[in-house]
């Protein structure tokens, strides 16, 4: 993925005085969405999460991931540039092409189960969930299943 990012995204920062390269920030943005965080509100806490730091580059492991202001700049200023937007489209096509070219004798199925735990009042860590139309704790359980065809 790092090579795809390097080939398709441009970094317009002057002088390349960068603490985090674009591949690290894109990974952080993608992984946080995959972990169920739909916005940047949890970026500061996630930047120090040991597991989250392990899936990043060595820079992230050593100093922590990008903070909310840096990620906001990355997602709203860098990724929205026309060259980078086209680069994201090209990366998507490339990854789909690679997936389609793989051996189809086995596949992995990610099963996601969602549970609503309704709460009343101002319970800590609860949030309004539009799908359930209630204030609740929302718990996702993931399991991986390898299927041989």
C-alpha positions in Angstrom: 0.0 0.0 0.0 2.9 2.4 0.7 4.1 2.1 -2.8 0.6 2.7 -4.2 0.3 5.8 -2.1 3.8 7.1 -3.2 2.9 6.4 -6.8 -0.5 8.1 -6.8 -0.6 10.9 -4.1 1.4 14.1 -4.1 2.7 15.8 -1.0 2.6 19.6 -1.6 4.2 20.5 1.8 7.0 23.0 1.4 10.5 21.8 2.2 9.3 18.3 3.1 9.6 19.2 6.8 7.1 16.5 7.7 6.7 14.6 10.9 4.3 12.1 9.3 4.5 11.1 5.6 1.3 10.8 3.5 1.2 7.0 3.7 1.1 7.1 7.5 -1.7 9.6 7.5 -3.7 7.8 4.9 -3.3 4.5 6.8 -4.4 6.2 10.0 -7.4 7.7 8.3 -8.4 4.3 6.8 -7.7 2.2 9.9 -9.7 4.5 12.1 -12.7 4.3 9.8 -12.3 0.5 9.7 -12.3 0.5 13.5 -15.6 2.2 13.5 -14.6 5.9 14.1 -16.5 7.9 11.6 -14.9 11.3 12.3 -11.8 12.8 13.9 -13.1 13.1 17.4 -11.1 10.1 18.6 -7.9 10.8 16.7 -6.1 12.1 19.7 -6.9 9.1 21.9 -6.2 6.7 19.0 -2.8 8.4 18.3 -1.6 6.9 21.6 -3.4 3.5 21.4 -0.7 0.8 21.5 -2.5 -1.5 19.0 -3.2 1.3 16.6 0.4 2.4 16.8 1.6 -1.1 15.9 -0.3 -1.2 12.6 1.3 2.0 11.5 4.9 2.8 10.4 7.9 2.9 12.7 7.4 6.7 13.0 3.9 6.1 14.4 5.2 3.4 16.8 7.9 5.8 18.2 6.0 9.1 18.5 2.3 8.4 18.0 -0.1 8.9 15.1 -1.4 12.2 13.8 -3.5 14.4 16.0 -7.0 15.7 14.9 -5.8 19.0 13.5 -3.2 17.3 11.3 -5.7 14.6 10.1 -8.3 17.3 9.4 -5.8 19.2 7.2 -4.9 15.9 5.5 -8.4 14.9 4.7 -9.8 18.3 3.8 -6.8 20.0 2.1 -4.5 17.2 0.8 -6.9 14.5 -0.3 -9.3 16.9 -2.0 -6.7 18.3 -4.4 -7.6 17.2 -7.9 -4.4 15.3 -8.5 -4.8 13.4 -5.2 -8.4 12.7 -5.8 -7.5 11.2 -9.1 -4.7 9.3 -7.4 -7.2 7.8 -4.9 -9.4 6.6 -7.8 -6.3 5.0 -9.4 -5.4 3.3 -6.1 -8.9 1.9 -5.8 -8.8 0.5 -9.3 -5.4 -1.0 -8.7 -6.4 -2.7 -5.4 -9.6 -4.0 -7.0 -7.6 -5.4 -9.9 -5.2 -7.1 -7.5 -8.0 -8.6 -5.6 -9.7 -9.9 -8.7 -6.5 -11.5 -9.9 -5.9 -13.5 -6.8 -6.6 -17.2 -6.5 -10.3 -17.7 -5.8 -9.9 -21.2 -4.2 -10.3 -19.6 -0.7 -11.6 -16.4 0.7 -12.0 -14.6 4.0 -15.4 -13.5 5.2 -15.6 -10.8 7.8 -18.7 -11.2 9.9 -19.8 -8.1 11.7 -22.5 -8.2 14.3 -24.0 -5.1 15.9 -25.6 -4.9 19.3 -27.6 -2.0 20.7 -27.4 -1.4 24.5 -30.0 1.3 25.2 -29.1 3.8 28.0 -31.1 6.6 29.7 -29.8 9.9 30.8 -26.3 11.2 30.2 -24.4 7.9 30.4 -20.6 8.2 29.8 -19.4 6.9 26.4 -23.0 6.6 25.1 -24.0 8.3 21.8 -27.0 8.8 19.7 -27.2 6.1 17.0 -29.3 7.1 14.0 -29.8 3.4 12.9 -31.4 2.5 16.2 -32.9 6.0 16.7 -31.8 5.9 20.3 -29.0 6.9 22.7 -27.1 3.7 23.4 -23.8 1.9 23.7 -23.1 0.4 20.3 -21.0 -2.7 20.3 -19.6 -4.4 17.2 -18.3 -7.9 17.2 -16.1 -9.1 14.4 -15.2 -12.6 13.4 -13.1 -13.9 10.5 -14.0 -17.0 8.6 -11.8 -18.6 6.0 -13.9 -20.4 3.3 -12.4 -22.9 0.9 -14.2 -23.0 -2.5 
